Amino acid sequence: MLRVVKLLPIVILLGGTVACESGRHSSAGFRLPGDGDAERGKVAFVQLGCNQCHEVSGMDFPKPTVQPPVPVVLGGVVPSEPTDGYLVTSIINPSYALAPYPKETITVNGKSRMPDYNGKMTVQQLVDTVAFLQSRYKVERPTARPAYF
């Protein structure tokens, strides 16, 4: 009996973890193929017209032409690396999680101004575009500042 009592917290913890990570909409198990190529992704980004709306940190693309301008700059310094799942979702279902910008600059009737690319790109282009975008982010974790009394 004592053994069961000792194992109970572990079973509950594991059960809770599995419950939180399972299901159709879970990101658990999501993995892109490892053959994403940032250079091919850069080409796809331009071919698909993404640069007409988005600036990419550190890239010398022509300035976006869409009006009103889209304030969403891709890449740059971030506190944590965006997941592949987040980037894929942003491309194929852009209204799912809107970027933290003023809603009036990125939405029309409550939906993202960005079209979804479900029927506009191949899976390989998606994989390569995500590889390109990932290459443009630089993770810099915030440093703790000393507390002064």
LINCORGI-V120305 format. One record per residue. SS is DSSP state (~ for helix, > for strand, _ for the rest). PHI is phi in radians with two decimals (999 if undefined). NEAR is the number of other C-alpha atoms within 8 Angstrom. Layout:
<<SS	PHI	NEAR> <SS	PHI	NEAR>>
This chain:
<<_	999	4> <~	-1.06	5> <~	-1.10	6> <~	-1.11	7> <~	-1.11	8> <~	-1.20	8> <~	-1.42	8> <~	-0.98	8> <~	-1.06	8> <~	-1.17	8> <~	-1.10	8> <~	-1.12	8> <~	-1.08	8> <~	-1.13	8> <~	-1.08	8> <~	-1.12	8> <~	-1.13	8> <~	-1.13	8> <~	-1.10	8> <~	-1.27	6> <~	-1.80	9> <_	-1.78	9> <_	1.90	6> <_	-1.04	4> <_	-1.71	5> <_	-1.34	7> <_	-1.52	7> <_	-1.04	6> <_	1.53	4> <_	-1.30	6> <_	-2.55	6> <_	-1.47	6> <_	-1.02	6> <_	-1.39	4> <_	-1.72	6> <_	-1.11	12> <_	-2.13	11> <~	-1.07	13> <~	-1.17	8> <~	-1.12	11> <~	-1.13	18> <~	-1.09	11> <~	-1.10	8> <~	-1.08	11> <~	-0.97	11> <~	-1.31	9> <~	-1.04	7> <_	-1.43	8> <_	1.41	8> <~	-1.06	9> <~	-1.28	13> <~	-1.27	9> <_	-2.03	11> <_	-1.94	12> <>	-1.54	12> <>	-2.17	12> <_	-0.96	9> <_	1.41	7> <_	-1.87	6> <_	-1.76	4> <_	-1.43	7> <_	-1.00	5> <_	-1.05	7> <_	-0.99	10> <_	-1.94	7> <_	-1.13	8> <_	-2.17	5> <_	-1.18	5> <_	-1.03	9> <_	-1.62	10> <_	-1.41	8> <_	-1.40	8> <>	-1.65	8> <>	-1.65	11> <_	1.47	13> <>	1.77	10> <>	-1.46	8> <>	-2.35	10> <_	-1.31	8> <_	-2.62	7> <_	-1.18	9> <_	-1.16	7> <_	-1.38	6> <~	-1.03	10> <~	-1.05	9> <~	-1.10	8> <~	-1.16	10> <~	-1.05	10> <~	-1.06	10> <~	-1.10	11> <~	-1.46	9> <~	-1.62	9> <_	-2.53	9> <_	-1.09	13> <_	-1.45	8> <_	-1.05	7> <_	-2.38	6> <_	-1.27	8> <_	-1.10	5> <_	-1.37	4> <_	-2.14	8> <_	-0.95	6> <~	-0.96	7> <~	-1.18	6> <~	-1.60	10> <~	-2.19	13> <>	-2.23	10> <>	-2.36	8> <_	0.94	4> <_	1.43	6> <>	-1.93	7> <>	-1.00	11> <_	-1.19	7> <_	-1.31	6> <_	-1.27	6> <_	-1.39	8> <_	-1.95	9> <_	-0.94	6> <_	-1.76	5> <_	-1.91	6> <_	-2.49	9> <_	-1.43	7> <~	-1.08	6> <~	-1.10	7> <~	-1.08	11> <~	-1.11	11> <~	-1.06	14> <~	-1.20	17> <~	-1.11	16> <~	-1.11	14> <~	-1.07	12> <~	-1.08	14> <~	-1.09	12> <~	-1.03	11> <~	-1.22	9> <_	-1.64	12> <>	-1.67	12> <>	-2.18	10> <>	-1.50	9> <_	-2.31	8> <_	-1.26	7> <_	-1.07	5> <_	-1.61	4> <_	-1.26	4> <_	-1.62	4> <_	-1.13	4> <_	-1.40	4> <_	-1.88	3> <_	-1.78	2>>
